[in-house]
């Protein structure tokens, strides 16, 4: 475990007051729910599996661009996601392979999961910095103070590792499903599994935070 000084506050301005939990729920709902809803809506309208996946992919890309424009900045991680999205979209048109499109959609979970694990190895647990970004004024002070406590500091590592390993496992399972099941069934199961994994992770994180607060 790293020293206290390894957890420092970013130099950016403090976030606006509000409920961190509500912001997290809204962000997850938009980031995950929008492309999935777009996929199932297109499928319900009679689109093919390829077109439905393409609609979901475009919805996800538009969401990334909109967030970047709204925040008026594009950090390294967001830039990387946009590059992965753009390259995957181009290759999807070139190959026309439905299974490739589904594997491409697993890339986000893989990238986030790997980043979470690596952030712990280098002494910068990503969960800590994510919490700082979404906390209000009072919550931000509490999170900054947690960096001075050994037990709370270990919690940030634990949360980051659980998320990272779970997302990497989710990626492996979804890729196996994509190549073992029929295309149409694989597409539906993959979408549902992703939502299930993120929902369980979010529920565990909230429960863990409440227990720590108690």
N, C-alpha and C positions, 0 to 999 in steps of 0.2 A: 504494500500500500504506500502511496506517495505521501509526502509531507503536506502540511496545511497550505503551504504557499502554492501548491500545484493547482488549487482550485481558486481561481481569481475571477472577478467580474469582468465582463467585456467592457470596452470603453464606449460603447454606444449608449444613447440616452435611455433612461428607464422607461419601460412600457407604461402605457396609460392605465389608470386605475380600472378595476373591473374584476370579474370572477375568473381566475385562471382555469378552473374546472370547466366553466361554460365555454371559454375560448378553445380549450383543448377539444371538447366535444364537437363544437362547431367546425373546427379545422379538420378533425377526423371525418366528420360526416361529409364535408365537401370534398376532401382529398380522396376518400375511399368510395363514398356513396355515389358521387356524381358520375364517374365513369361506369360503375356497375349498373346504375339506374339507366344510363344511356344505352348500355349493352342490351339489357333486358327489354327496354322500350323498343329498340330497333328490331329485336327478335320477335316481339309481340306484334309488330307491324308487318311481319312477314319477310324481313331481311334475312339473307343467308348468314351462316355463322361467321364467315369472313367479314362481311359488311358490318355485322353487329359488333364484332371485335374492333373493327376499324373506327366505328362511331365512338365506342368507349375510349379508344386510344386518343382520338382527336379531342374528346371532352377533357381527358386528363391533361393533354398538352395545353389546351386553352386555359385550364385552371392554373397551370404553372406560369404561363405568360401573364395572366391577369394578376396573380399574386405579386409577381416581380414588378409589374407596372404600378400596382397600388403602393408597394413599399418603396418604389423609386430606387431600388438597388437590387443587385443580383449577386449573391454571395457565391463562393466557390462551389458549394454543394449543390445549390440550385442550378448553377451553370452546368455542372456535370450531368444532372438529371435531364436538363433540356437537350444536351448533346446526345445522351443515350436515347431519349425520346425521338429526336430528329433522325438519328441514324437508323433506329429501329423502324421508324415509319417509312423511310425511304426503302430499306431492305424488304419491308413487308410488301410494298408495291412491286418491287423487282421480282421477288420470289413467288408471291401469290400463295404462300404456304400458310395455311391456317394454324398448324401446330407451331410454326416459327413465331407467329404473332402472339400466341399464348405464352410461349417461353419468354419472348421479349417483355411481356407484361410482368413477368416474375422478376425482371431485372431490378425494379425499384426496391422490392423487399430484400433482395440480395444485397444491394448497395447499402441500404440503411442498416441491415443486420451486420454486415461486415464493418461498417463505420462505427457502430456501437461497440463491437468487440475490440477493434483497434484503439478506440478512444480510451478504453480502460488500460490497455497495454502501455499507452504512452502517458498515462497519468492525467487524462483529461476526460473523465466520464461524460459522455454526451448528454445524458439525462439531466445533469446539473445545469448545463448551459441552456438546454431546452426549457427547463423550469424557470430560469432567470428571464428568458425572453417572454414567457407567457404570464409571469407573476405581476400583480399590481404593486403599488408602492409599498404597502405593508408586507405583502407576501415576499417581495424582493428582499427586504431587509432580513426576513426570517431565513430565506434561502442562503443569503450571504453569510449569515451567522452559522448556518449548518456546516460551513466549510471549516469552522474552528472546532468542531466536535468530531472526535474519532468515530463514534458509532454512526452518526448521521452521514459522515463522509463515506463510510463503508456502504451505507444504504444507496448512495448515488452509483457506486460501482456495481452493487447487486442489481439495481434496476436496469442499468445499461447492459449488463451481461445477460440478464433474463430476456430482455427485448432482443438483443442481438442474436443470441442462440435460437430463440423461438422463431425469429424471422428467417434465419438461415434454414432451420428445419422446415418451415412453411414452404420456402422456395424449393427444397429438395422434394417434398411431398407433391407439390403441384406439378413439378416437371415429370415426376414418375406417373402421375395421373394423366398428364397430357399425352404421354406416349403409350400408356397401357390401355386407356379407354377409347371408345369411339369418339370421333372429333366433337360432335354436338354435345354428348354427355360430358366429355372432358372439359369443355368450355364452361358449362354450367357449374359443375362440381368445383372447378378451380376458382370461379368467382365467389361461390358460397364459402369455400374454405378460407379464402383470404379475409373475408368479412368476419368469419368466426374467430380466426386467430387474432386479428386486431381487437375485436370486442373482448375476448378473454384477457388479452394483455392489458387493455385499458382498465378492465374491471379489477384485475390483480393489482395494478399500479395504484388505483384509487384506494383499494382496501389496505394496501401496504402503507400508503401515506396517512390514512386515518389511524391506523394502529400506531404508527410512529408518533403522530401528534398526541395520541392518548397516553 
